[in-house]
C-alpha cells in the first residue's frame, strides 16, 4: 500500500518541483556575451537591453565582450555554454555570413544555438563621392557602365555584407566595378570622403553626417522601406533593383535552453524595445528597433545563410580561414 501511495505522489512532486524551477529563473547573474568590441552597435544593443532585463528579472547581467574573428570567438563560447538560460549572446549579421563564406567554425550555426529575438536592423546604403555624376541608381549604373569596369567601391572588408550586397547589385544591374576592401566601415568612409574611392556601400550611421554636410551623396538604401533617419534616400526596390541587405542584431542562447525561459526572455525583449528611451538609444548607433518571435529569428538566420551562400558562390568570393 505504501508503495502505491509513493508511486502516486512522486509524479506530483516532480511537477511541483518543475513549477518552482520555472518560477525561480533566474536565481543568479546572467552572462551576456558580445561579439564585437565596446562602443559599437552590438555592444550598444547588449547593454541597452541587458540592463533592463536585469532590472525586470532581479538579477545582474554581466557583459562579456569577446571580439575577434568576425564574431566567431564569441559565438564559439556561447555554443559551448550550459543550456540553462544563464549564458546569452548577441547574434549579428556575421553569424550566418561566416558559414556562407565557408569559414572554419567550432560550432554549427543552426544546431548549436537558440535564437530568442531580433533587436534591431542597421540600414546599409550606396553612397558616392560628389564628383560622381549620379543621383539615382539608374544614373550610377549608367556611369559605371560608361567607365568600363574601372569604377571603384569601398567596403568594410572582403566577405562583409556591404561587399556582398554590391556584388549582388552589380550582377543584377550588369556592370563591373573594382572592389577596394578596408578594415571596417570607418576607414572605407574616410577614403570615400577623401576621394580615394568613388562609391561605397556602408551602414547609414557612418555616413549620415557626411551626407548632411555634402561630402558624400546618398543614392539608395538596401532596406524594404526608407529610413526615418534619411527619408530622402529611396530604396533599391523603388529604384528597380530588388536587393535588401540590412545589417541586424539580436539575442540568442546555446541550443537546448528550456522553452519557458526562451518565452520569458522574448517577452522581455518585446517590452524593452518599445520603450522610447531604448528606441532613441538604438537610433544613435544607426539602428532601427525591431522585435521578432524566436521562430522568426530562426527563419531570418537561415534565409540570410541561403541568400549569401548563393552570392558568395556566384561572385567567387574567397577568404582566408
N, C-alpha and C positions, 0 to 999 in steps of 0.2 A: 504493500500500500504506500509506504514511504517513498519507494522508488517511483511509483506512478505520479505522486504529488511533485517529487523533484523534477521529473521529466516534463510535467505540465508547466511548472513555474519557470524553468530555465529559459525557454524561448521568450517569455515575457520580460525576464530580467535583461536579456540581451537587447531587446527592443528599447527598454528604458535606458540602458547604457548608451546605445547608439543615439538616442534622442538627446541625452545630456551632452554627448560629444558634439553633436550638431549645433547645439545651442551655445556651446562654450567657445567655439572658434571666434577669434584667436585668443590663446592664453599666454602667448609670448610674442616677442618682436618679430616682425616680418621683414625679410631681406628683399630688397628690390634691386636687381642687377641692371645696370645701364650700359648700353652697347657702345656709347661714344663719350668723349671727354666732357667735363663740366662746362656749362655755358652754352652748349649747343641745343638744337631742337629736342633731341632725345632726352637730354638732361632736364630741360625745362618741363617737358611732359611728365617725366617721372616725379619731379618734385612738386609740381602744382597739383597733381592727382594724388601722389603718395602722402603728402602732408595732410590732405583732407580725409583720406582713407584711415590714417592713424587716428584722427580725431573721432571719426564715426565709429571705428571698431574698438577704440580704447586701448590700443597697443602701439608702441613706436614702430615706424617704418624706417629701416636702416638703408640708406642709399649707398650702393656699391658700384662705382664707375669702373668698368673693365674694358677700356678701349683697346683697339688693336685688331688687325687682320680683317678689317671691314665688318666688325661685329662678331666674328667667329669665336673669339675668346669668350665674350660674354655669353653667347648662345650655348657654347660647349659647357660652361659652368652650370648654366640653368638646366640643361638636359640631364646632367648627372646628379642633380639635387633630389632630395626626397620629395615624393609627390604628395605632400601633406598640406599645401597651401601656405607654407611659411617661407617659400622661395618663389618670387615672381621675377619677371624680366620684361624689359622693353623689347618689343619686336618692331623693327622698322624696315624701310624699303630694301636694304641689302639682304634681309633674311632669306627670302626666296630667290633673290637675284644671285646670291653666291652659288646656290645649287644649279641654277640655269647656266651659269658661266663655267660649270664643271670644276669648281674649286674642291680640293680635298677637305672634307668636313668630318669632324669627330662626332657627328650626330646625324640622324635622319630628320630632315626638315619637316616632314609630315607626321611621322610616327612618334617622335620624341617630345612633342610639345602639345600643350593645351591652350590654344588661343582663347582669350577671355573677352576682349573688346578693343575695337579701334578707338583711338582718342582724337586724332587729327589728321587732316590731309595738308600737304605742302605744295602749293601750285608751282609748276615749272612753266617757263615761258621762253619763247625765242626773242632775243634782243639783238640789235645790230648797232654798230658804230654809226654816228651821224653822217659819216662820209658815204655810207652805203645808200644808194638812191632807191630805197624801198620803204614803203609804209604799210604794205599789205603782204599777205602770204603769196599771192599771185605775182606781185612785183618782185618779191625776194626770189621766188623760183625762177622767174624770167632773168633776173640779174645773175643768179648762179649759173644758169644755162649759158648765158652770154659770155661767161668767163672760162668756159671750157674746163671745168673741174678745178680751178685754182682758188676758188673762194674758201677762206679758212673759217673754221668754227672751233671755239674752245669748249672744253667740258671739265668737269671735276675729276676726270680720270678715265682711263680705258676700262670699259665694262660698267661704268656708272650708269644710272638710269638716264642721266642727261645725254651721255654718249649714245646709248641705245635708242633713245627717243629720236634723236636727229637722224640716226641711221634708218629708222622706220619712216620718218618723214621724207627723207631724200629718196628712198626706194619707191615710195608711193608716188611722189611728185616727179621722179625721173630725172634727177640732177646729180652731179658729182660734187664732192667737196673734200677739203683736206682737214682731217681731224687733228687738233692740237690738244693733247691731254695735259692737265695740270694736277697738282696735288691738292685738290679741293676747289670749292666754288669761289672762294675769296680771291686766290691768285688768278683764276680764269677771268673773273670780272675786272680785276685790276688791269690785266693785259688788254681786255676789250676796251676799257675806258681809255687806255693809252694808245689805242690804235694798232696794237701788235697782232690782233686777230680781228676779223671783220664781223663775226657773229658768235653767238653762244646760246645754248640752252642752259638755263640755270634756275635756281629757286628764286621766287619773287622777292623774298626778304633781302637777298644780296644785291639787288639792283634797283629797288624801288626809289631810293634816294637819288641815284644817278639818273633815273628816268625823269624824275620831277625837276632835276637840275638841267636836263637836256644833254647830259653827257652820253647817254645811250637812248635808243628808241625801242619801245616795246612793239612787237609785230603781232604775236598771237600767243595765247595761253593754252597749255596742254591739260585742260580740265573739261569736265562736262558742261560747266557753266562759267560765266565770267566771275572774276574775283571782286569782292566788295572793296578790296584794297586798291584795285586798279580797274575800275569798271569800264574805262575807255578802251581797254585792250580786248579785242574779240577772241573767241576760242578758235582753235584749228577746225573744229567741226563747223562752225559758222563760215569758215573760210574755205570749206570744201574738202578738207583732208581729215578723215576720221581717225585721229590719233589722240588718245587720252593717256597721259602719263604723269600723274602727280606723285610726289613723294608722300609717305604716310608713316604714322607711328601708332602703336597700340601696346597693350599689356597682355602678357601670357604667363604660362607656368609650365613645369615639366608635365609630361604625359601622365595620366592616371590620377590627377587631382580629383577628389570626390565632387560629384555634380552639384551638391548642395553648396559647396564653397565657391565653385565657379559661378553659380547663380547669384550668390550673395555679393561677390566682388563685381560682377557685371552690373548688378543693380546700383551699386555704389558709384561706379564709373558713370553710369547713365545720369545719376543725380548730380554728380560733381561737374560734368562738362556743360551742364545747363546753367551753372552759377555765373552771373555776369562778370565777377572778378576773375574767374577761371578763363572764360572766353576772351576777356581782354588780355590776359597774360599769354595765352596761346597765340593771339594775333600779333603780339610784339615780336615773336620769333617767326612770323610769316606763316603761321598755321591757320587752318580753318577747323574749329571744333567739330568733332564727329563722334557718334556712338553707334555701336553695332551689337547684334547678338553674337554669341560665340560661334554659331553656325555661319553667320555672315562673314565673320572674320576668317574662319577656316576657308570659306569659298574664295575670299579675296586673295589669300595667300596662294592657294592652288592656281587661281586664274593668273596671278602675277608670274608664277613659275612657268606656266604653259606659254604665256604670250612672249616672255623674254627669252625663253629657250628657242622659240621659233626665230626671233630676231637675231639672236646670237648665231644660230646655225646659218641663216640666210646671209648675214653680214660677214661671216667668217671671223668673228671676234675671238682673239686668242689672248689668254692671260697667263702669267707665271704663277704657279701654285706655291 
